[in-house]
Amino acid sequence: MPSRSAIAIVGGGISGLAAAYELTRLGVPFALYDQAPRPGGVIHTDQTAGYTIDAGPDALLTQKPAALALCRALGLGARLQPQAERDTYVVRGGRLRRLPEGSVLGIPTRWLPFATTGAFSLRGKLRMAADAAIPRRSAGGDESIASFIGRRFGREAVDYLAEPLLAGIHGGDPARLSMRAAFPRFLELEARHGSVIRGLQRRSSPASDVAAGPPPPPFVALPDGMRELVAALTDALPADVLHCGVGVEAIERRPGGYDLRLADGTHTTADAVLLATPPPVVARLAARCDAGLGALAARIHTASVVTVALGFARRAVRHPLKGTGFVVPRREGLQVRAVSWVSSKWSGRAPADRVLLRAFLGGVLHPQAIDLDDDTLIDRVLADVGGLLHVTGAPELVRIYRWRDATPQLEVGHLDLMAAIERRLAANRGLFLSASGFRGTGIADCVADGRRQAAVAAAHVAQRAA
């Protein structure tokens, strides 16, 4: 282990790796420590029996360019493949109902597909369409996803969009998640256009399409799974800077920098520390330097989720699987929260005449799922998936991935909480943080913030050396 580094990065998930890449690009010496035996955090890909299975995130959002720019810089740009299917379904009355074509997270932009969808009742459609006539909110401050969707689109939209889709992305409770932190775009549309639907329609109007060209696919992925991104990042780093299987037990401020006590009992020092770990770990590590900072980080809650991957012979699944998958409202009474049709979305993820599905369980509203044994999990997933997709045979492949406390919850008031965290960081010179759950979630947010905080840390080190 290095006895001293200019910057110590704690955590080897995508935030830490992106920070390490930026420091490498800037020529700043550093060391990265991660208690896990491999880098990547929740990004992990298994390849077995011809299946390519992403255990965690499997795609990059094209509306946020940071991850795409990183892929291009790493030489992966030409390998990004667009999502082959776009249709998404919601379970209603025990059946799959397609969300309206052209919708944005289920919110309609075209009236004919919206009028003919079976995802909403006639009463629900009329209430959702009333968004065009409801005045914009004049009061400031944050509000929950359920509050925003409820006042703009009605109760049915909360049940069949806000809860399974918008909050479901985060494994969270729509009554607690922050609209400002998770979906600021919709608030901006309301403020600017007085109507979310009208704002979305204007953004997708023929005139804007001519100016901007055809819309990009919403997601892109890498053919061999998201492990390609992790491998390219680690290959781009200098030798001997990545220390996996080496956890950091404590961090303390010392004159001129920080002391890090490692899990094996040894110590190392650094001029600056960048914490790239989940909020609960930040809370523990930061507490020795600043109890107030640790307490603030501890206020960011997390959820546990389970991913169950299933491989079937194509003939065993009678549903056509034309689309990306489906989400499940809680009121439908099923165990799965969503199911992704992986082999429909991305080519090459399953052998010929096979299909690959990923089912998601758990989250804030179903916390007990993480502790279910394997057999119970499989039985519950097969019961739900079998009925909805008309499965007639047993899976030939099953993989279970448990992610305990891995999904941060950006709850109402999160931006105010982050403002308080930023003030505490400013008072702790040389201490920085960047991880999912602080300034955003998802790969794109983590890449952008990881690189940004690394640059700030590099400037701090350079200023001290001047």
PyMOL commands that set and color helices and strands:
alter all, ss='L'
color gray80, all
select helices_A, chain A and resi 14-26+66-73+77-79+111-116+122-132+145-153+155-166+168-170+179-182+184-193+196-203+206-212+227-235+279-286+291-298+314-316+330-332+342-345+367-371+374-389+414-426+442-465
alter helices_A, ss='H'
color red, helices_A
select strands_A, chain A and resi 4-10+30-34+45-48+51-54+60-61+81-82+88-92+95-98+219-221+242-244+248-254+257-262+267-275+302-313+325-327+338-341+354-362+397-408+431-433
alter strands_A, ss='S'
color yellow, strands_A
deselect
rebuild
show_as cartoon
